[in-house]
Amino acid sequence: MNIVITGSLGNIGKPLTTQLVGEGHQVTVISSNPAKQQPIEALGARAAIGFLAYTGFLVESFSGAEAVFCMIPPDFSQPDQIRYYKNLGDNYGEAIRKTGVKRVIHLSSYGAHLPSGTGFITGSYQVEQVLNGIPDLRLTHIRPTFFYYNLLAFIDMIKTAGFIGAVYGGKDKLAMVSPQDIAVAVAEELVKTEAIKAVRYVNSDNRTCEEVAAVIGRAINKPDLQWLVLPKEEVLKTLKSHDMPEEVANKLVELGEAIHSGLLREDYEQHTPPLGQVKLEAYAREFAEIFKQKS
């Protein structure tokens, strides 16, 4: 198959490209970074260097493709994250319509069934609606859960305060996923011709935040590590003291509150998938190596 991958050689893109090329598919990888051309070609794929903001580039890149993997690359320099998501979603939609691509896998998020109240994930909801509006498109939204590597954001707190703290924690349930398991799911969906689902959740492990802290704590030789639920006002104050823009801080806390209340999981709980291969204990070893390296 002729397949186009967005997201460059990131945490999902690299294992996804490697798998698809290994299966004999003709793969084009889109990246905005010219320095990625050689690594992409070294994997046996074709590099398309350009910007997702330019629909002309997307039309050129998607032309002739039998399937496309669409994701919104993280860019926290964007002052309005929701608008950023929506704009790129619109660009994808225009390119898909103009090129007649028939099979699209969109990297969304758990919680994207809701139009509001989920922080940045509202952007994923909006992109889903854009793509849903394209007629005769064989479309699947991949909705991964909480990425394991999001835990890395707590390293400084662990080192300075000795605990993990957020507006969610304690006995709150946390569904977590490895990019490797997401890549496997996306690869499966890209080549499907039958039994296509509109939504596919991807998850690697389910634990409470207390259990996450215990596993991470053992890995970093802090067996008494706790994950505390902190007041919203305290969290916002801390985020803003680190020069985080107010809108970004508010959306981040709103997302955390959706985890704490269980709102983010409500549709996931109705469609729980088989768990992936990468369990928390395996990721904890990776976390520990990064923790040691960070001064």
C-alpha positions as CSV (number, residue, x, y, z in Angstrom):
1,M,0.0,0.0,0.0
2,N,1.0,3.6,-0.6
3,I,0.8,5.1,2.9
4,V,1.5,8.7,4.2
5,I,2.5,9.3,7.8
6,T,2.4,12.6,9.6
7,G,4.3,13.4,12.8
8,S,7.8,12.8,11.4
9,L,9.9,10.3,13.3
10,G,8.4,11.0,16.7
11,N,7.5,8.6,19.5
12,I,4.8,7.1,17.3
13,G,6.0,7.9,13.8
14,K,9.4,6.1,14.0
15,P,8.1,2.7,15.2
16,L,5.1,3.0,12.9
17,T,7.3,3.8,9.9
18,T,9.7,0.9,10.7
19,Q,6.8,-1.6,11.0
20,L,5.1,-0.5,7.8
21,V,8.3,-0.5,5.7
22,G,9.1,-3.9,7.2
23,E,5.8,-5.2,6.0
24,G,6.6,-4.0,2.4
25,H,4.5,-0.9,2.2
26,Q,5.5,2.3,0.3
27,V,5.7,4.9,3.1
28,T,6.0,8.7,2.9
29,V,6.8,10.5,6.1
30,I,6.0,14.2,6.4
31,S,8.3,16.3,8.5
32,S,8.9,20.0,8.8
33,N,12.6,19.5,9.7
34,P,15.0,19.1,6.7
35,A,17.4,17.3,9.0
36,K,14.9,14.4,9.3
37,Q,15.2,13.6,5.6
38,Q,18.2,11.3,5.9
39,P,16.9,9.4,9.0
40,I,13.6,8.9,7.2
41,E,15.2,7.6,4.1
42,A,17.5,5.4,6.2
43,L,14.4,3.6,7.4
44,G,13.4,2.9,3.8
45,A,10.7,5.6,3.5
46,R,10.3,8.7,1.4
47,A,10.6,12.1,3.1
48,A,8.2,14.9,2.3
49,I,9.6,18.0,3.9
50,G,7.2,20.9,4.5
51,F,4.6,22.4,6.8
52,L,1.2,21.1,7.7
53,A,0.0,24.7,7.7
54,Y,0.2,24.8,3.9
55,T,-2.7,22.9,2.3
56,G,-0.9,22.9,-1.0
57,F,1.9,20.9,0.5
58,L,-0.5,18.5,2.0
59,V,-2.4,18.0,-1.3
60,E,0.9,17.2,-3.0
61,S,2.0,14.8,-0.2
62,F,-1.4,13.0,0.0
63,S,-1.8,12.6,-3.8
64,G,-1.8,8.9,-4.8
65,A,-2.0,7.7,-1.2
66,E,-4.2,4.8,-0.3
67,A,-4.2,5.5,3.4
68,V,-3.0,8.5,5.6
69,F,-2.2,8.7,9.3
70,C,-3.1,12.2,10.5
71,M,-1.9,13.6,13.8
72,I,-1.5,17.1,15.2
73,P,2.1,17.5,16.2
74,P,2.4,19.1,19.7
75,D,3.4,22.8,19.6
76,F,3.1,24.5,22.9
77,S,4.4,27.8,21.4
78,Q,0.9,28.2,19.9
79,P,-1.0,30.8,22.1
80,D,-4.4,29.2,21.4
81,Q,-4.0,25.4,21.4
82,I,-7.7,24.7,20.4
83,R,-7.5,27.0,17.4
84,Y,-4.2,25.4,16.4
85,Y,-5.8,22.0,16.4
86,K,-8.8,23.2,14.5
87,N,-6.7,24.9,11.9
88,L,-4.6,21.8,11.1
89,G,-7.7,19.7,11.2
90,D,-9.3,22.0,8.5
91,N,-6.1,21.7,6.5
92,Y,-6.2,17.9,6.7
93,G,-9.8,17.9,5.7
94,E,-9.2,20.1,2.6
95,A,-6.3,17.9,1.5
96,I,-8.3,14.7,1.9
97,R,-11.2,16.1,0.0
98,K,-9.0,17.4,-2.9
99,T,-7.0,14.2,-3.2
100,G,-9.8,11.7,-2.7
101,V,-7.9,9.7,0.0
102,K,-10.3,7.0,1.2
103,R,-8.7,5.6,4.3
104,V,-7.7,7.9,7.2
105,I,-6.5,7.1,10.7
106,H,-6.7,10.1,12.9
107,L,-4.7,10.3,16.2
108,S,-7.2,11.7,18.6
109,S,-7.5,11.2,22.4
110,Y,-9.6,9.7,25.1
111,G,-12.1,12.3,26.2
112,A,-12.5,13.5,22.6
113,H,-16.2,12.5,22.7
114,L,-16.8,15.7,24.7
115,P,-17.0,19.2,23.2
116,S,-15.7,20.9,26.3
117,G,-14.4,20.5,29.8
118,T,-11.3,18.6,28.8
119,G,-8.6,21.2,28.4
120,F,-6.5,20.8,25.2
121,I,-8.4,17.6,24.3
122,T,-11.2,19.9,23.1
123,G,-9.0,20.4,20.0
124,S,-9.1,16.7,19.3
125,Y,-12.9,16.8,19.5
126,Q,-13.0,19.5,16.9
127,V,-10.6,17.7,14.5
128,E,-12.8,14.6,14.8
129,Q,-15.9,16.7,13.8
130,V,-14.0,18.1,10.8
131,L,-13.0,14.6,9.5
132,N,-16.5,13.2,10.3
133,G,-17.9,15.6,7.9
134,I,-16.1,14.2,4.9
135,P,-18.4,12.0,2.8
136,D,-17.5,8.4,1.9
137,L,-14.3,8.4,4.0
138,R,-13.3,5.2,5.8
139,L,-12.2,6.9,9.0
140,T,-11.0,5.7,12.3
141,H,-10.2,7.9,15.3
142,I,-7.5,6.4,17.4
143,R,-8.1,7.5,21.0
144,P,-5.1,6.8,23.2
145,T,-5.2,7.3,26.9
146,F,-2.6,9.2,29.2
147,F,0.8,8.9,27.6
148,Y,3.4,7.3,29.9
149,Y,5.9,10.0,29.1
150,N,3.6,12.7,30.5
151,L,4.9,11.5,33.9
152,L,8.3,13.0,33.0
153,A,6.8,16.4,33.8
154,F,6.8,15.5,37.5
155,I,10.6,14.8,37.7
156,D,11.5,18.3,39.0
157,M,8.7,18.1,41.6
158,I,9.9,14.8,42.8
159,K,13.5,16.0,43.1
160,T,12.6,19.3,44.9
161,A,9.4,18.5,46.8
162,G,9.8,14.7,47.2
163,F,6.3,13.9,45.9
164,I,4.0,14.0,42.9
165,G,1.2,16.5,43.1
166,A,-1.6,17.6,40.7
167,V,-5.3,18.3,40.7
168,Y,-5.7,14.6,40.2
169,G,-3.9,11.8,42.2
170,G,-4.4,9.4,45.1
171,K,-7.0,6.8,44.2
172,D,-7.9,8.4,40.9
173,K,-7.8,5.9,38.0
174,L,-5.2,6.5,35.4
175,A,-5.3,4.7,32.0
176,M,-1.9,4.9,30.5
177,V,-0.4,4.1,27.1
178,S,2.9,3.6,25.4
179,P,3.6,5.1,21.9
180,Q,4.8,1.7,20.8
181,D,1.4,0.2,21.5
182,I,-0.3,3.1,19.6
183,A,2.0,2.5,16.6
184,V,1.0,-1.1,16.5
185,A,-2.7,-0.2,16.6
186,V,-2.3,2.5,13.9
187,A,-0.4,0.1,11.6
188,E,-3.2,-2.5,12.0
189,E,-5.8,0.1,11.1
190,L,-4.0,1.6,8.1
191,V,-4.1,-1.7,6.2
192,K,-7.6,-2.8,7.2
193,T,-10.2,-3.2,4.4
194,E,-13.0,-4.7,6.5
195,A,-14.4,-4.5,10.0
196,I,-13.5,-0.8,10.3
197,K,-14.5,1.0,13.5
198,A,-15.2,4.7,13.8
199,V,-13.3,4.8,17.1
200,R,-10.6,2.6,18.6
201,Y,-9.2,3.2,22.1
202,V,-5.6,2.2,22.8
203,N,-4.4,1.6,26.3
204,S,-1.4,-0.2,27.9
205,D,-2.1,-0.3,31.6
206,N,-4.7,0.7,34.2
207,R,-3.6,1.8,37.7
208,T,-4.5,4.3,40.4
209,C,-2.3,7.3,40.8
210,E,-1.2,5.8,44.2
211,E,-0.1,2.6,42.4
212,V,1.8,4.7,39.7
213,A,3.7,6.5,42.4
214,A,4.6,3.2,44.1
215,V,5.9,1.7,40.9
216,I,7.8,4.8,39.8
217,G,9.1,5.2,43.4
218,R,10.6,1.7,43.5
219,A,12.3,2.3,40.1
220,I,14.0,5.5,41.4
221,N,14.8,4.2,44.9
222,K,12.1,6.4,46.5
223,P,9.8,3.6,47.8
224,D,7.7,6.1,49.8
225,L,6.8,8.3,46.9
226,Q,3.3,9.6,47.1
227,W,0.9,11.2,44.5
228,L,-1.1,13.9,46.2
229,V,-4.2,15.7,45.1
230,L,-3.5,19.4,45.3
231,P,-6.0,22.3,45.4
232,K,-6.7,23.9,42.0
233,E,-5.7,27.3,43.2
234,E,-2.3,26.0,44.4
235,V,-1.6,24.2,41.1
236,L,-2.5,27.3,39.0
237,K,-0.3,29.5,41.1
238,T,2.6,27.2,40.7
239,L,2.2,26.9,36.9
240,K,1.9,30.7,36.5
241,S,5.0,31.2,38.7
242,H,6.9,29.2,36.1
243,D,5.9,31.7,33.4
244,M,3.2,29.5,31.9
245,P,0.7,31.6,29.9
246,E,-2.6,31.8,31.8
247,E,-4.7,30.2,29.1
248,V,-2.3,27.2,28.9
249,A,-2.3,26.9,32.7
250,N,-6.1,27.0,32.8
251,K,-6.5,24.3,30.1
252,L,-3.9,22.1,31.8
253,V,-5.8,22.3,35.1
254,E,-9.1,21.7,33.4
255,L,-7.7,18.6,31.8
256,G,-6.4,17.4,35.2
257,E,-9.8,18.0,36.8
258,A,-11.4,15.9,34.1
259,I,-9.0,13.0,35.0
260,H,-9.9,13.6,38.7
261,S,-13.6,13.5,38.2
262,G,-13.5,10.5,35.8
263,L,-15.1,12.6,33.1
264,L,-12.2,11.9,30.7
265,R,-12.7,8.1,31.0
266,E,-16.5,7.9,30.7
267,D,-16.7,6.8,27.1
268,Y,-13.5,4.8,27.4
269,E,-15.1,2.8,30.2
270,Q,-17.9,1.8,27.8
271,H,-15.4,0.6,25.1
272,T,-12.4,-0.7,27.0
273,P,-9.8,-2.3,24.6
274,P,-7.5,-5.2,25.1
275,L,-4.4,-3.9,26.8
276,G,-1.2,-3.3,24.9
277,Q,2.2,-4.9,25.6
278,V,4.1,-2.2,27.5
279,K,3.2,-2.2,31.2
280,L,3.9,0.4,33.7
281,E,6.9,-1.5,35.2
282,A,8.6,-1.6,31.8
283,Y,8.1,2.2,31.4
284,A,9.3,2.8,35.0
285,R,12.7,1.6,34.0
286,E,12.9,4.2,31.2
287,F,11.6,6.9,33.6
288,A,14.3,6.0,36.1
289,E,17.1,6.4,33.5
290,I,15.8,9.8,32.6
291,F,15.4,10.7,36.2
292,K,19.0,9.9,36.9
293,Q,20.3,11.9,34.0
294,K,18.4,15.0,34.9
295,S,20.3,17.2,37.4
